[in-house]
Amino acid sequence: LFARKQRFAEQFALLLLDLDHFKSINVTYGHGTGEEVLRVTASRMMLDLRPFDQVFRVGGEEFAVLLSAVDSAGTVRQVAERLLHAISAHPIPHPSGELFVTASIGVVTDAAGSDPTMLYEAADAALYHAKSTGRNRVVVGERAYSSSPEVGTVR
């Protein structure tokens, strides 16, 4: 995506999504149910995205979503809000009852960094802000680091 930006001036965005209170699902219902929740969540996200957008599981209950050819941070926020709704509005069937799942999402556009590591750190800072300010929300980060040694400033 960085190469496409340089060659075609095509903007892109990175969303980091973390399922809220996921450990309680594994503890209460077992890891098999946890894996099913992850599978269903990924499927719902892929259904709500364009065919050329990409969803990756990056560890535990965290996903990365790459959106190519985006026109603004506002559009990216709308996509992230749609993903939140796709996840939370549809409980996951389970033998003991429906499981209600929510997520927190940190969003950055390619303007947040000039390399993949910087971009990922900016999205991670936005995700952390979303989780620390109430969960089940989207936070759009503009940049992750200032020139000072303080880490993780989301603006």
Disulfide bonds with the S-S distance in Angstrom:
none
